[in-house]
Amino acid sequence: MDGLGQWGGTIIYLAVFFGIIYFLMIRPQQKQQKQRVEMLNSAKVNDRIVTIGGIHGRIVKMTDDMITLRVADKVEIEMDKNAIGRIAGKEK
């Protein structure tokens, strides 16, 4: 038998397969997660946002993990900061 023989080819195919999976699925997902975290960290008071539920409003108060969103005159709702879907005017 020569060295690794049949097992060597199998190991190489598995390594190539996992490499392809990493570059096609895992790496882009990590990049999107990083962009989302940067977007959430850049949100500030008076930014117009759209929540993941589709509610449009303006941030009137923020804490580390909560925001108060004005959706109409004298109508404010408090929600988790992770509910921000996008910041209007800052889309790429």
Legacy VTK file of the C-alpha trace (Angstrom):
# vtk DataFile Version 3.0
C-alpha trace
ASCII
DATASET POLYDATA
POINTS 92 float
0.000 0.000 0.000
1.131 3.525 -0.662
1.107 5.902 2.332
-2.440 7.016 3.066
-3.970 5.217 0.109
-7.729 5.423 -0.139
-8.107 7.247 3.200
-5.862 10.057 2.028
-8.177 10.883 -0.859
-11.213 10.808 1.423
-9.592 13.146 3.922
-8.641 15.570 1.152
-12.206 15.543 -0.236
-13.642 16.190 3.242
-11.214 19.061 3.837
-12.134 20.633 0.489
-15.863 20.146 1.226
-15.619 21.841 4.634
-13.541 24.635 3.121
-16.243 25.289 0.531
-18.974 25.227 3.205
-16.987 27.715 5.296
-16.483 30.217 2.467
-20.006 29.915 1.044
-22.074 29.812 4.238
-20.301 30.513 7.520
-18.064 33.424 6.529
-20.823 35.513 4.844
-23.084 34.926 7.851
-20.368 36.176 10.209
-19.916 39.261 8.006
-23.666 40.003 8.093
-23.715 39.581 11.888
-20.801 41.994 12.235
-22.600 44.579 10.046
-25.777 44.204 12.145
-23.896 44.755 15.400
-22.223 47.854 13.916
-25.626 49.166 12.782
-27.167 48.629 16.234
-24.200 50.333 17.900
-24.449 53.318 15.547
-28.136 53.971 16.346
-28.678 57.196 18.279
-31.473 59.437 19.519
-33.454 61.163 16.708
-32.588 58.460 14.152
-35.548 57.313 12.061
-35.733 53.526 12.167
-37.815 50.645 10.913
-38.227 47.723 13.300
-38.050 44.096 12.248
-41.843 44.099 12.602
-42.192 46.976 10.138
-42.970 49.780 12.613
-41.574 53.161 11.529
-40.589 55.734 14.127
-37.968 57.988 15.664
-35.779 57.070 18.625
-36.467 59.435 21.535
-34.595 57.635 24.327
-31.994 54.874 24.507
-30.340 52.675 27.095
-27.833 49.881 26.516
-30.483 47.350 25.494
-33.788 49.268 25.215
-35.102 52.072 23.001
-38.155 54.303 23.238
-39.644 54.857 19.820
-42.058 57.669 18.915
-44.459 56.318 16.316
-46.953 59.237 16.331
-47.631 62.432 18.280
-47.670 61.539 21.981
-47.408 57.821 21.161
-44.205 56.164 22.318
-43.396 52.494 22.625
-40.522 50.851 24.427
-38.809 47.919 22.784
-35.640 45.898 22.771
-32.744 47.436 20.846
-32.419 44.205 18.856
-35.835 44.958 17.309
-34.221 47.586 15.063
-34.377 46.279 11.504
-32.675 49.189 9.796
-31.878 52.845 10.249
-33.704 54.883 7.584
-31.303 56.781 5.358
-28.291 54.630 6.258
-29.054 51.590 4.104
-26.296 50.225 1.924
LINES 1 93
92 0 1 2 3 4 5 6 7 8 9 10 11 12 13 14 15 16 17 18 19 20 21 22 23 24 25 26 27 28 29 30 31 32 33 34 35 36 37 38 39 40 41 42 43 44 45 46 47 48 49 50 51 52 53 54 55 56 57 58 59 60 61 62 63 64 65 66 67 68 69 70 71 72 73 74 75 76 77 78 79 80 81 82 83 84 85 86 87 88 89 90 91
